[in-house]
């Protein structure tokens, strides 16, 4: 059941992050899911301890969703930095 939640939440988080970073036209559904999951993983290691908020594995709430979104946006910013040389 956990992997299904990761895929659903990862897809939504990746999609929202791609809209925020204006890369939605370049990405498909699969890349949105990957960005969402990897961004949530990144946020679980970096952002969650700083804010004292749990991760998606501990339960879905607004705080864990926002932390995952922050991680996905950071991931897209890093990818854009290396791809284009600047963050949009």
C-alpha positions in Angstrom: 0.0 0.0 0.0 2.9 2.3 0.7 4.2 2.2 -2.9 0.8 3.2 -4.2 0.7 6.2 -1.9 4.2 7.2 -3.0 3.2 7.0 -6.7 0.0 9.0 -6.2 1.5 11.7 -3.9 4.7 11.8 -6.0 2.7 12.4 -9.1 0.7 15.2 -7.6 3.7 16.8 -5.9 5.8 16.5 -9.1 3.0 18.0 -11.2 2.6 21.0 -8.8 6.4 21.5 -8.6 6.7 21.5 -12.4 3.9 24.1 -12.6 5.7 26.3 -9.9 9.0 26.0 -11.8 7.3 26.4 -15.2 8.7 23.1 -16.6 5.3 21.4 -17.0 5.3 21.5 -20.8 8.7 19.7 -20.9 7.7 16.9 -18.5 5.3 14.0 -18.9 3.4 12.0 -16.3 6.3 9.6 -15.6 8.8 12.4 -15.0 6.4 14.2 -12.7 6.1 11.1 -10.6 9.9 10.6 -10.5 10.5 14.2 -9.6 7.8 14.0 -6.9 9.2 10.8 -5.3 12.9 11.9 -5.5 11.9 15.4 -4.3 10.1 13.9 -1.3 13.1 11.7 -0.6 15.4 14.7 -0.7 13.0 16.7 1.5 12.9 13.8 4.0 16.6 14.0 4.5 17.1 17.7 4.3 14.0 19.7 5.0 12.1 17.5 7.5 14.8 17.6 10.2 15.1 21.4 9.9 11.4 22.0 10.3 10.7 19.1 12.6 8.0 17.7 10.3 7.5 14.1 9.4 7.6 12.5 6.0 5.0 11.0 3.8 5.9 7.5 5.2 4.7 8.7 8.7 1.3 9.8 7.4 -0.1 12.2 4.9 -0.9 15.7 6.2 -0.7 19.2 4.8 2.8 19.6 6.5 4.2 16.5 4.9 2.8 17.4 1.5 4.3 20.9 1.7 7.7 19.4 2.7 7.6 17.0 -0.2 6.6 19.9 -2.5 9.5 22.0 -1.3 11.9 19.1 -2.0 10.5 18.6 -5.5 10.9 22.4 -6.2 14.5 22.3 -4.9 15.2 19.3 -7.1 13.8 21.0 -10.2 15.8 24.1 -9.4 19.0 22.1 -9.2 18.1 20.3 -12.5 17.4 23.6 -14.2 20.7 25.1 -12.8 22.7 22.3 -14.4 20.6 22.1 -17.6 20.4 25.8 -18.4 23.0 27.4 -16.2 20.3 29.4 -14.4 17.3 28.9 -12.2 14.1 30.3 -13.7 
